[in-house]
Amino acid sequence: MVIKEDLVKKIDILRDELKWWMNVLLIVMTSLVGGAFSISQNSLVINFMLIILIFLLLVILFYSSVKINKLQKELKRLLRQLKKEK
């Protein structure tokens, strides 16, 4: 019974972390699309700082995608383990 409760707590923590990383991914994608739209409308001047910012956003996008994938695999593993405990 104690193992089952621990699994449920771990699953809740993983879900919260997964939700947080999905929000990060949404924010980064939104900012990249907004930046691309601004550049296409000639309202944003391309300079060195903008290129660094875009590169940083792409790194965050890649890292958050990898992190989400890892968290989903861990969540599936814990759910299978919880199912076996029942």
C-alpha positions as CSV (number, residue, x, y, z in Angstrom):
1,M,0.0,0.0,0.0
2,V,2.9,2.4,0.8
3,I,4.5,1.6,-2.5
4,K,1.3,2.5,-4.3
5,E,1.0,5.8,-2.6
6,D,4.6,6.6,-3.4
7,L,4.0,5.8,-7.0
8,V,1.0,8.1,-7.1
9,K,3.0,11.0,-5.6
10,K,5.8,10.5,-8.1
11,I,3.3,10.4,-10.9
12,D,1.7,13.7,-9.7
13,I,5.2,15.3,-9.5
14,L,6.1,14.1,-13.0
15,R,2.8,15.4,-14.4
16,D,3.4,18.9,-12.9
17,E,6.9,19.0,-14.2
18,L,5.7,17.8,-17.6
19,K,3.0,20.5,-17.7
20,W,5.7,23.1,-16.8
21,W,8.0,22.0,-19.6
22,M,5.1,22.0,-22.1
23,N,4.4,25.6,-21.1
24,V,8.0,26.5,-21.7
25,L,7.8,24.8,-25.1
26,L,4.7,26.8,-25.9
27,I,6.2,30.1,-24.9
28,V,9.4,29.5,-26.9
29,M,7.4,28.5,-30.0
30,T,5.2,31.5,-29.6
31,S,8.1,33.9,-29.4
32,L,9.8,32.3,-32.4
33,V,6.7,32.6,-34.5
34,G,6.1,36.2,-33.3
35,G,9.7,37.1,-34.2
36,A,9.4,35.5,-37.6
37,F,6.2,37.4,-38.2
38,S,7.8,40.7,-37.1
39,I,10.8,40.1,-39.4
40,S,8.6,39.3,-42.3
41,Q,6.7,42.6,-41.7
42,N,10.0,44.5,-41.6
43,S,9.2,45.8,-38.1
44,L,12.2,44.0,-36.5
45,V,15.7,44.8,-37.6
46,I,18.0,41.8,-37.7
47,N,21.2,42.4,-35.7
48,F,23.7,40.4,-33.7
49,M,21.7,40.4,-30.5
50,L,18.6,39.1,-32.3
51,I,20.6,36.3,-33.9
52,I,21.9,35.3,-30.4
53,L,18.4,35.4,-29.0
54,I,17.0,33.2,-31.8
55,F,19.9,30.7,-31.3
56,L,19.2,30.7,-27.5
57,L,15.5,30.1,-28.1
58,L,16.3,27.2,-30.5
59,V,18.5,25.6,-27.9
60,I,15.8,26.0,-25.3
61,L,13.3,24.5,-27.8
62,F,15.5,21.5,-28.4
63,Y,16.3,20.9,-24.7
64,S,12.6,21.2,-23.6
65,S,11.6,18.7,-26.3
66,V,14.2,16.2,-25.1
67,K,13.1,16.8,-21.5
68,I,9.4,16.3,-22.3
69,N,10.2,13.1,-24.2
70,K,12.2,11.8,-21.2
71,L,9.5,12.8,-18.7
72,Q,6.8,11.1,-20.8
73,K,8.8,7.9,-20.9
74,E,9.3,8.0,-17.1
75,L,5.6,8.7,-16.6
76,K,4.6,5.7,-18.8
77,R,7.0,3.5,-16.9
78,L,5.5,4.6,-13.5
79,L,2.0,4.1,-14.8
80,R,2.8,0.6,-15.9
81,Q,4.4,-0.1,-12.5
82,L,1.3,1.2,-10.8
83,K,-0.9,-1.0,-12.9
84,K,1.1,-4.0,-11.9
85,E,0.7,-3.1,-8.2
86,K,-3.1,-3.2,-8.4
